[in-house]
Amino acid sequence: MQSESTGVSFFSKTPTECPVCETKFFREEMRTGRGRLIAGNLTRELRRTYEPSKKYGAVYPLIYPVVVCPSCYYSAYSQDFGNVPQETRSRLFEATQDRIETVAQILDGIDFTRPRGLKEGLAGYLLAVMCYDFFPREFGPTVKQGLSCLRAAWICNDLAAQEPKENYDKLAHLFYRKARFFYALAVEQEQNGKQSIPNSFHLGPDLDKNYGYDGILYIAGLLDWLYGPRKDKEKRRIALGRSKRTVARIFGMGRASRDKPAAILDNAREVYEEIAHELGLENVDPEQDNE
């Protein structure tokens, strides 16, 4: 029931009305403070890890950011959830059964009226990817689909650690590949003017810090390198060149790059050098990459 709460989350006392099916429900929010989150390392994918606490155990902040209607499975980030245009609402309503059936094929026992677990977190991001297909370009849906796929992959990795026999590792690989597609498309659309990256949206990729457009470039280059084509050598070479140039854009020229967070610069430089090494290039400098 949505009146339930845990030491980690609570349900809002004010109901939210789904703009698609008009169901009223209570949003689940994560509690903060009191040692719930013990920050760990930052991964190469810019994901912040957290250490389990004695009182609360393992906590997964990423399962809460998307709002999901428990009835029609409409899912979107909080700033978009109630602002969907009327025409988009109609199309989302028509696709309700498709969303429900897609989740049922992948995950069982999903219930958004009770406190979320990792599976609900994964389902929420999967549904967000599906729902943003219908959003107009003013919302910047492509990058939000990429971010949702990346976070879904992270949650799959968490599930794989808990249930190693359930093939969540394979599902993670699928989401990484989909994230690669959307991140690359988002960068391309930003460059050709077809769709802008929304400035007011938390681009993460995690919740602890917003790396903005630099983060988009870094993740796009990283995923293109890790999950791009491999069997065809020529396609691989082209993908690596694209990845290298994308990551190099983070550095720009001169003093501009020195004002950026060390975390992204250090990771980006390391990835750039590994890509260059695979291309057979040595002693390269991303700040001088003007190809």
Secondary structure, 3 states (H helix, E strand, C coil): CCCCCCCCEEECCCCEECCCCCCEECCEEECCCCCCCEEEEECCCCCEEEECECCCECCCHHHCCEEECCCCCCEEEHHHHCCCCHHHHHHHHHCHHHHHHHHHHHCCCCCCCCCCCHHHHHHHHHHHHHHHCCCCHHHCHHHHHHHHHHHHHHHHHHHHHHCCCCCHHHHHHHHHHHHHHHHHHHHHHHHHCCCCCCCCCCCCCCCCCCCHHHHHHHHHHHHHHHHCCCCCHHHHHHHHHHHHHHHHCCCCCHHHHHHCCHHHHHHHHHHHHHHHHHCCCCCCCHHHCCC
